[in-house]
Amino acid sequence: MSTSRDEPGDQGAVLTAVPLFPLPNVVLFPRAVLPLHIFEQRYKVMTADALNGDKQIAMALLRPGWEKNYYGRPAIEPIVCLGTIVSHERLADGKYNFLLQGHSRAIIQRELSNDEGETPYRCADLRLLIEPPLMEIDLSNERLRLTALFADDLYGTLPLARQFMQMLSSPLATTDVVDLIAFNLLDDVPMKQRLLAEVNPQRRAQRVISALEAMRPVLELAMGKSIHDASMN
C-alpha cells in the first residue's frame, strides 16, 4: 500500500492497493478493536500479506444480496474503515486470529480488477475522509448529554456503561467516545454504516445520542421485567 496526494484542493491522502475485507453485519469504527478469526484461504493469504507489509486492512460492509455472489465480488458499501492489525496468532492449521483496530474513515475510489490485483482477495485505492475542523468545546453539549444518559440507572444496565462513563470523564476526545459507543452499543447495522459515513463529528454525536434515547422503551421494559422477576423470588 502506498500513499499519494491528488490535485490541490482534493481532501485526504490516497492509499493504493489496500486489502478489502468485506463482511455482512460488521461495521468497524476508528479506535474500536475488532476480533477476527480467519479461515477462508483467500483471507489467510490477505492476512499473511498484511502482516508482511504495513498491517493495514479496510473493513467493508456487504450490501444486501451478497449471498448470491459471496465468492465473487458482491456489492459493498463505498465507505470503509481502515484498520491496523495490532496483535495476531497463526494457528497450526494455517488459520489466523487477530485484532484489528480501526483508525480512519475512507471512501473507495477504485477497486482493482482481478488482472491488476493479482491476489485472491479484493483490493482498492482509498481516499481518506477528512472531518471538518471542530474543537472539543464545540461538542461540550453532546458530551454533557452522553454523560447524563450513562448516569441514568436505566442506561447503566447497558454493557460497558461504566467504561463509557470513565471515558467521558477522561481527556479522550468526544469524537472517539461517540465512535466507540456506536461500535459497541448500537445493533442497527445500516445505521452504523450511516454513522461511519458521516464525517461531521457533531452530527454524528447527535445521531448516536438519538439512537441511545430511542433505546429507552426497550431498556424500561427490560428493567421492569427484571424488577418483577426479582420480586417473585
Contacts in CASP RR format, 6 or more apart in sequence:
PFRMAT RR
TARGET T0000
AUTHOR 0000-0000-0000
METHOD contacts of the structure
MODEL  1
MSTSRDEPGDQGAVLTAVPLFPLPNVVLFPRAVLPLHIFEQRYKVMTADA
LNGDKQIAMALLRPGWEKNYYGRPAIEPIVCLGTIVSHERLADGKYNFLL
QGHSRAIIQRELSNDEGETPYRCADLRLLIEPPLMEIDLSNERLRLTALF
ADDLYGTLPLARQFMQMLSSPLATTDVVDLIAFNLLDDVPMKQRLLAEVN
PQRRAQRVISALEAMRPVLELAMGKSIHDASMN
1 15 0 8 1.000
1 16 0 8 1.000
1 17 0 8 1.000
1 18 0 8 1.000
1 53 0 8 1.000
1 54 0 8 1.000
1 56 0 8 1.000
2 15 0 8 1.000
2 16 0 8 1.000
2 17 0 8 1.000
3 13 0 8 1.000
3 14 0 8 1.000
3 15 0 8 1.000
3 16 0 8 1.000
4 13 0 8 1.000
4 14 0 8 1.000
4 16 0 8 1.000
5 12 0 8 1.000
5 13 0 8 1.000
5 14 0 8 1.000
6 14 0 8 1.000
6 127 0 8 1.000
10 127 0 8 1.000
11 127 0 8 1.000
11 129 0 8 1.000
11 130 0 8 1.000
12 127 0 8 1.000
12 128 0 8 1.000
12 129 0 8 1.000
12 130 0 8 1.000
13 127 0 8 1.000
13 128 0 8 1.000
14 109 0 8 1.000
14 125 0 8 1.000
14 126 0 8 1.000
14 127 0 8 1.000
14 128 0 8 1.000
15 56 0 8 1.000
15 82 0 8 1.000
15 106 0 8 1.000
15 125 0 8 1.000
15 126 0 8 1.000
15 127 0 8 1.000
15 128 0 8 1.000
16 125 0 8 1.000
17 112 0 8 1.000
17 117 0 8 1.000
17 123 0 8 1.000
17 124 0 8 1.000
17 125 0 8 1.000
18 56 0 8 1.000
18 57 0 8 1.000
18 58 0 8 1.000
18 82 0 8 1.000
18 106 0 8 1.000
18 123 0 8 1.000
18 124 0 8 1.000
18 125 0 8 1.000
18 126 0 8 1.000
19 46 0 8 1.000
19 49 0 8 1.000
19 50 0 8 1.000
19 56 0 8 1.000
19 57 0 8 1.000
19 58 0 8 1.000
19 119 0 8 1.000
19 121 0 8 1.000
19 122 0 8 1.000
19 123 0 8 1.000
20 57 0 8 1.000
20 58 0 8 1.000
20 60 0 8 1.000
20 76 0 8 1.000
20 80 0 8 1.000
20 108 0 8 1.000
20 111 0 8 1.000
20 121 0 8 1.000
20 122 0 8 1.000
20 123 0 8 1.000
20 124 0 8 1.000
21 36 0 8 1.000
21 43 0 8 1.000
21 46 0 8 1.000
21 57 0 8 1.000
21 58 0 8 1.000
21 59 0 8 1.000
21 60 0 8 1.000
21 121 0 8 1.000
22 60 0 8 1.000
22 61 0 8 1.000
22 62 0 8 1.000
22 66 0 8 1.000
22 74 0 8 1.000
22 76 0 8 1.000
22 122 0 8 1.000
23 59 0 8 1.000
23 60 0 8 1.000
23 61 0 8 1.000
23 62 0 8 1.000
24 61 0 8 1.000
24 62 0 8 1.000
24 66 0 8 1.000
25 61 0 8 1.000
25 189 0 8 1.000
26 34 0 8 1.000
26 59 0 8 1.000
26 61 0 8 1.000
27 59 0 8 1.000
27 61 0 8 1.000
27 81 0 8 1.000
27 183 0 8 1.000
27 189 0 8 1.000
27 192 0 8 1.000
27 193 0 8 1.000
27 195 0 8 1.000
27 196 0 8 1.000
28 34 0 8 1.000
28 59 0 8 1.000
28 81 0 8 1.000
28 83 0 8 1.000
28 100 0 8 1.000
28 102 0 8 1.000
28 183 0 8 1.000
28 196 0 8 1.000
29 81 0 8 1.000
29 102 0 8 1.000
29 179 0 8 1.000
29 180 0 8 1.000
29 182 0 8 1.000
29 183 0 8 1.000
29 192 0 8 1.000
29 195 0 8 1.000
29 196 0 8 1.000
30 81 0 8 1.000
30 102 0 8 1.000
30 103 0 8 1.000
30 104 0 8 1.000
30 105 0 8 1.000
30 176 0 8 1.000
30 179 0 8 1.000
31 101 0 8 1.000
31 102 0 8 1.000
31 103 0 8 1.000
31 176 0 8 1.000
31 179 0 8 1.000
31 180 0 8 1.000
32 101 0 8 1.000
32 102 0 8 1.000
32 179 0 8 1.000
32 180 0 8 1.000
32 183 0 8 1.000
32 184 0 8 1.000
33 86 0 8 1.000
33 99 0 8 1.000
33 100 0 8 1.000
33 101 0 8 1.000
33 102 0 8 1.000
34 59 0 8 1.000
34 99 0 8 1.000
34 100 0 8 1.000
34 101 0 8 1.000
34 102 0 8 1.000
35 97 0 8 1.000
35 98 0 8 1.000
35 99 0 8 1.000
36 96 0 8 1.000
36 97 0 8 1.000
36 98 0 8 1.000
36 99 0 8 1.000
36 100 0 8 1.000
37 95 0 8 1.000
37 96 0 8 1.000
37 97 0 8 1.000
38 44 0 8 1.000
38 46 0 8 1.000
38 47 0 8 1.000
38 95 0 8 1.000
38 96 0 8 1.000
38 97 0 8 1.000
38 98 0 8 1.000
39 95 0 8 1.000
41 120 0 8 1.000
42 120 0 8 1.000
42 121 0 8 1.000
43 121 0 8 1.000
44 94 0 8 1.000
44 95 0 8 1.000
44 96 0 8 1.000
45 119 0 8 1.000
45 120 0 8 1.000
45 121 0 8 1.000
46 57 0 8 1.000
46 119 0 8 1.000
46 120 0 8 1.000
46 121 0 8 1.000
47 85 0 8 1.000
47 88 0 8 1.000
47 96 0 8 1.000
47 98 0 8 1.000
49 119 0 8 1.000
50 56 0 8 1.000
50 57 0 8 1.000
50 85 0 8 1.000
51 85 0 8 1.000
51 88 0 8 1.000
55 84 0 8 1.000
55 85 0 8 1.000
55 86 0 8 1.000
56 82 0 8 1.000
56 83 0 8 1.000
56 84 0 8 1.000
57 82 0 8 1.000
57 83 0 8 1.000
57 85 0 8 1.000
57 100 0 8 1.000
58 80 0 8 1.000
58 81 0 8 1.000
58 82 0 8 1.000
58 83 0 8 1.000
58 106 0 8 1.000
58 124 0 8 1.000
58 126 0 8 1.000
59 80 0 8 1.000
59 81 0 8 1.000
59 83 0 8 1.000
59 100 0 8 1.000
59 102 0 8 1.000
60 76 0 8 1.000
60 77 0 8 1.000
60 80 0 8 1.000
60 108 0 8 1.000
61 76 0 8 1.000
61 77 0 8 1.000
61 80 0 8 1.000
61 189 0 8 1.000
61 193 0 8 1.000
62 74 0 8 1.000
62 75 0 8 1.000
62 76 0 8 1.000
62 77 0 8 1.000
63 74 0 8 1.000
63 75 0 8 1.000
63 76 0 8 1.000
63 77 0 8 1.000
65 74 0 8 1.000
65 75 0 8 1.000
66 74 0 8 1.000
66 75 0 8 1.000
68 74 0 8 1.000
73 111 0 8 1.000
73 122 0 8 1.000
76 108 0 8 1.000
77 193 0 8 1.000
77 197 0 8 1.000
78 107 0 8 1.000
78 108 0 8 1.000
79 105 0 8 1.000
79 106 0 8 1.000
79 107 0 8 1.000
79 108 0 8 1.000
79 129 0 8 1.000
79 193 0 8 1.000
79 196 0 8 1.000
79 197 0 8 1.000
80 105 0 8 1.000
80 106 0 8 1.000
80 107 0 8 1.000
80 108 0 8 1.000
80 126 0 8 1.000
81 102 0 8 1.000
81 104 0 8 1.000
81 105 0 8 1.000
81 106 0 8 1.000
81 196 0 8 1.000
82 102 0 8 1.000
82 103 0 8 1.000
82 104 0 8 1.000
82 105 0 8 1.000
82 106 0 8 1.000
82 126 0 8 1.000
82 128 0 8 1.000
83 100 0 8 1.000
83 101 0 8 1.000
83 102 0 8 1.000
83 103 0 8 1.000
83 104 0 8 1.000
84 100 0 8 1.000
84 101 0 8 1.000
84 102 0 8 1.000
84 103 0 8 1.000
85 98 0 8 1.000
85 99 0 8 1.000
85 100 0 8 1.000
86 99 0 8 1.000
86 100 0 8 1.000
86 101 0 8 1.000
87 98 0 8 1.000
87 99 0 8 1.000
88 96 0 8 1.000
88 97 0 8 1.000
88 98 0 8 1.000
88 99 0 8 1.000
89 96 0 8 1.000
89 97 0 8 1.000
89 98 0 8 1.000
90 96 0 8 1.000
91 97 0 8 1.000
104 128 0 8 1.000
104 129 0 8 1.000
105 128 0 8 1.000
105 129 0 8 1.000
105 196 0 8 1.000
105 197 0 8 1.000
105 199 0 8 1.000
106 126 0 8 1.000
106 127 0 8 1.000
106 128 0 8 1.000
106 129 0 8 1.000
107 126 0 8 1.000
107 127 0 8 1.000
107 129 0 8 1.000
108 124 0 8 1.000
108 125 0 8 1.000
108 126 0 8 1.000
109 124 0 8 1.000
109 125 0 8 1.000
109 126 0 8 1.000
109 127 0 8 1.000
110 124 0 8 1.000
110 125 0 8 1.000
111 122 0 8 1.000
111 123 0 8 1.000
111 124 0 8 1.000
111 125 0 8 1.000
112 122 0 8 1.000
112 123 0 8 1.000
112 124 0 8 1.000
112 125 0 8 1.000
117 123 0 8 1.000
129 199 0 8 1.000
130 199 0 8 1.000
131 175 0 8 1.000
131 199 0 8 1.000
131 200 0 8 1.000
131 201 0 8 1.000
132 199 0 8 1.000
132 200 0 8 1.000
132 201 0 8 1.000
134 175 0 8 1.000
134 201 0 8 1.000
134 202 0 8 1.000
136 173 0 8 1.000
136 174 0 8 1.000
138 202 0 8 1.000
139 174 0 8 1.000
139 175 0 8 1.000
139 201 0 8 1.000
139 202 0 8 1.000
139 205 0 8 1.000
142 174 0 8 1.000
142 178 0 8 1.000
142 202 0 8 1.000
142 205 0 8 1.000
142 206 0 8 1.000
142 209 0 8 1.000
143 168 0 8 1.000
143 174 0 8 1.000
143 177 0 8 1.000
145 209 0 8 1.000
146 164 0 8 1.000
146 168 0 8 1.000
146 174 0 8 1.000
146 177 0 8 1.000
146 178 0 8 1.000
146 181 0 8 1.000
146 205 0 8 1.000
146 208 0 8 1.000
146 209 0 8 1.000
146 212 0 8 1.000
147 165 0 8 1.000
147 168 0 8 1.000
147 169 0 8 1.000
149 155 0 8 1.000
149 209 0 8 1.000
149 212 0 8 1.000
149 213 0 8 1.000
150 156 0 8 1.000
150 158 0 8 1.000
150 161 0 8 1.000
150 164 0 8 1.000
150 165 0 8 1.000
150 168 0 8 1.000
151 165 0 8 1.000
154 216 0 8 1.000
154 219 0 8 1.000
154 220 0 8 1.000
154 223 0 8 1.000
155 161 0 8 1.000
155 212 0 8 1.000
155 219 0 8 1.000
156 162 0 8 1.000
157 219 0 8 1.000
157 222 0 8 1.000
157 223 0 8 1.000
158 185 0 8 1.000
158 219 0 8 1.000
159 184 0 8 1.000
159 185 0 8 1.000
160 184 0 8 1.000
160 185 0 8 1.000
164 177 0 8 1.000
164 180 0 8 1.000
164 181 0 8 1.000
167 176 0 8 1.000
167 177 0 8 1.000
167 180 0 8 1.000
168 177 0 8 1.000
174 201 0 8 1.000
174 205 0 8 1.000
175 201 0 8 1.000
175 204 0 8 1.000
175 205 0 8 1.000
178 201 0 8 1.000
178 204 0 8 1.000
178 205 0 8 1.000
178 208 0 8 1.000
179 195 0 8 1.000
179 204 0 8 1.000
181 208 0 8 1.000
181 212 0 8 1.000
182 192 0 8 1.000
182 195 0 8 1.000
182 196 0 8 1.000
182 204 0 8 1.000
182 208 0 8 1.000
182 211 0 8 1.000
183 192 0 8 1.000
185 212 0 8 1.000
186 192 0 8 1.000
186 195 0 8 1.000
186 208 0 8 1.000
186 211 0 8 1.000
188 211 0 8 1.000
191 207 0 8 1.000
191 211 0 8 1.000
194 207 0 8 1.000
195 204 0 8 1.000
195 207 0 8 1.000
195 208 0 8 1.000
198 204 0 8 1.000
198 207 0 8 1.000
END
